[in-house]
Amino acid sequence: MAQNVGVLRQFLDAYPATQNDIARKLGINYTSFSRKLNGERKFTIEEALKLAELLQINYTDFKQIWGNDLKNYD
């Protein structure tokens, strides 16, 4: 798992909504969101970008969290 979940969790903890609310805003269910947070599945590029916008994650932190570990649906 290349995702730096610790950094991502810091942003999630500071956000005033539940993980279920965040999952809904990403257009996925809570189970999928949880699996992605736990590294069982990868975030898509679109999900990562939406999450970064929602949590106001800057480019440097975005690269630290995801690096090259995103699933691309070409």
C-alpha positions in Angstrom: 0.0 0.0 0.0 1.7 3.2 -1.2 -1.0 5.5 0.1 0.1 7.4 3.2 -3.0 6.8 5.2 -1.7 8.6 8.2 -1.5 11.9 6.4 -5.0 11.3 4.8 -6.5 10.5 8.2 -5.2 13.8 9.6 -7.2 15.6 7.0 -10.2 13.4 7.6 -10.1 14.0 11.3 -10.1 17.7 10.8 -13.0 17.6 8.4 -16.4 18.3 10.1 -18.3 15.3 8.6 -18.5 11.6 9.1 -16.7 9.2 6.8 -20.1 8.0 5.6 -20.9 11.6 4.5 -17.5 11.9 2.8 -18.1 8.6 0.9 -21.5 9.9 -0.3 -19.9 13.1 -1.5 -17.4 11.0 -3.5 -20.3 9.0 -5.0 -19.3 5.7 -3.3 -20.7 3.7 -0.4 -19.1 3.6 3.0 -17.8 0.0 2.6 -15.9 1.0 -0.5 -14.5 4.1 1.1 -13.4 2.1 4.2 -11.7 -0.5 2.0 -9.9 2.2 0.1 -8.7 3.9 3.4 -7.5 0.5 4.6 -5.5 -0.1 1.4 -7.6 -3.0 0.2 -8.6 -1.1 -2.9 -7.2 1.9 -4.7 -8.8 5.3 -5.0 -9.5 6.3 -8.6 -7.9 9.5 -9.9 -11.4 11.1 -9.9 -12.1 10.1 -6.3 -8.7 11.3 -5.1 -9.1 14.6 -6.8 -12.6 15.0 -5.3 -11.4 14.1 -1.9 -8.4 16.5 -2.2 -10.8 19.3 -3.1 -13.2 18.5 -0.4 -10.5 18.2 2.3 -8.5 21.1 0.9 -5.4 19.0 0.4 -2.6 20.9 -1.3 -0.5 19.4 -4.1 2.5 18.5 -1.9 0.3 16.6 0.6 -1.6 15.0 -2.3 1.6 13.6 -3.8 2.7 12.4 -0.3 -0.7 10.6 0.2 -1.1 9.0 -3.2 2.1 9.3 -5.0 1.6 7.0 -8.1 -0.8 4.7 -6.4 -4.1 5.6 -8.1 -6.3 3.4 -10.2 -6.9 4.8 -13.7 -9.9 3.8 -15.7 -8.8 4.4 -19.3 
